[in-house]
Every structure is written in C-alpha cells, then in structure tokens.
Amino acid sequence: EMAEKGGYDHFMIKEINEQSTAIKNTLNEKDKVKEIVDEVKGTINRVVFVACGTSYHASLTGKYLIESLVGIPTEVLLASEFKYSAKALNDKTLVIFISQSGETADTLKALDVANETSKTLAIVNVRGSSATRRADYVIQTQAGPEIGVAATKTYVSQLVAIYLFSALLGEDHELLKRLEKVPDYIEEVLQKRDEIKEISKKYKRDKDAFFIGRGFSYPIALEGALKLKEISYIHAEGYAAGELKHGPIALIDRNIPVVVVIPPGQDHKKIMSNLQEVKARGADVLGIGAVGDEDLISESDDTFLINCDVDDIIAPLVYIVPLQLLSYHVSVIRELDPDKPKNLAKCVTVE
Ligand code: G6P
C-alpha cells in the first residue's frame, strides 16, 4: 500500500496533488463532448442534473453555468429525491447524471426512471460502470482511480466536464481558452500548501464551522463543509452568504470558525459585507480570496490568497483546493484516518 501511495502519507493528499493532471486529461475529452453537444443542441429546453454527495455539488455549479452561458432553465435534484419530480420530465429534457463511481444505487435508479421519457447523459469516472452502460450519452472524466473515500480529483474532473459541456453549448470560446490555464492555477495553490497546514492547527479542537459563499462560490462553500465533516467529524455547514441572516447568524459568536469563499467578481462586495457581519459577532474568519485583496486581508483573521486571474466563474475549479487541504490537515491533526472515514463508503450501493 505504501508503494501505491507514491510516498505520500495518505491517498487523499496524493489525489489532491494529482488534480492538475486530472484536469488536463479531462480537458482532452473536448472533441467527444463537442459531439454530444452537437447532437443535443436545439432539441432541449430544460436540463436537470441528478447526483449525490460531492457530485451534487458539482451539479450545482453546472446549474449556474448552463443558465448563465446558455440560458436554458436548469435544476439540480438529489438522486434519492428524483422520482418525486419525474412526472414533469419530457423528451425535451436532458437529464445529466454526475457520479464518480457510476454505481451509486440512488443515481442508477433515477437514471432508469429518466430513460423512460428523456435524453440522458452520464458524467462518470469509472470506465464500464453501470451508469456508462445505461445512459444515452457518456462523458468520461479522466481522473484515474480514486481510492480516498472523500472525492477530490474526481470532483474537479466532473467540474471540467461540466464546464466543457456548458461552454461548448453556449459557444463561449473565451471560457474554453481560460480553462486551459486551470492546471497552472492549481499548481500555484499546491505550492503554498504549507500555509493551509499551519492554519489547520486552529481547528484541532473545534466542534463547529461555517463555510459561506454566494453565486459560483456557494457550491464551493457547500463542498468545503462536506469535506470537513466527512473526514474530521467537525460539524460544518455550508451556507449561501445572503441566507446567513435568516437563521444561522444566531449561532455565530466568539471563535466560531467561518471560512469565507470570496473570489474577485460581481458579488465580491456583497460577500465582503457578509464577512463583516460574522466578524462583528466575533467569528474567527478565514478568507479564501485573491492576491492583492487588501480589504479581505485586513478584515480576516487568516487568508489564503489565489492568483487574481481566477475570477468567480472559474473559482469552483481552483478555490476548492485549499478547502480540500484544510479538511485533510484537520483530519490528520485530529489523529484520524482521512482515507477511511467512519460510516462512509466510496460507493453506496443501497437506496
Ligand atoms: C459516497 C461517497 C462520496 C460521493 C457520493 C456520490 O457518499 O463517499 O464521496 O460523493 O457517494 O458518489 P458518486 O460515485 O455517485 O459520485
């Protein structure tokens, strides 16, 4: 097993470090994605994403992308809740299934239901898995085998597949070009990984944490919170920054860690005012934002800063990396095994 870990302490950190390669390899699927786009273009008036867990968070990013780039109404359903919405499907609906394993029981069940009425597309990492055999169209993510239970490189690869699909459908050539730079941005983040290791020490004894974001950074916050709870057993909640004031703000007081995901872009100012709201109540703020964001640096207790060319639109592909590293280091510092969290399985084959 040591040899398989390639010198790393755990599969999870090895797989976090493989993410730029996983992205490059998945970007090579572009021509195949284009073939699918050419077939469905003009035949659909609605998109529904279906997934579980981390794949559900990739789907939420997909909703914002398709709606903003293509203008087709898009919704996201948890696979286990899918059947309750199935009556409204028709042959002009494209149902997109996101699953790293291609074997999740809830997702397969939903795929069978969707196949009765609609076109289906599966975005899957494991070759030859059940989902790839049952869907009308398949996009194969190229993350390679993922052993760590908490999804990392398969997640960013799913996102790349969704970005390719959305940008090709919306004919956004500039975005397609910008995606080529994502592997380099990730490498830059990984070079600064010790900064996150240092910050993670603060979380050793915490019982709760919040992650907030808005727009494209909202699913990043949800995924950051899921990673932390999965492998460090800290109760973590991801929240839409604007929704904090409708409840959770009551829980914010001194020393509660709040991770604020705040890339440059149209919502920066609003997220900053949400940051100030939690700061005013004594929260311990970790700002994940852009190099040179002086407001963020002065308002936060800690910051992790990312290349300022990474704006809100491509942030989901890059800003998640420091959050994966945070959950990894918190798990290790708490003397847990990040590769084998209790009660969780890599692939859930029961409904
Ligand atoms: C399990 C795994 C998660 C994963 C989810 C969905 O809960 O522990 O990491 O996100 O299943 O899996 P899928 O293979 O369908 O993406």
Residues whose N, C-alpha, C, O or C-beta is under 5 A from the ligand:
A	BS01	G6P	C52 G53 T54 S55 I98 S99 Q100 S101 G102 T104 V149 A150 A151 L344 A345 K346 V348
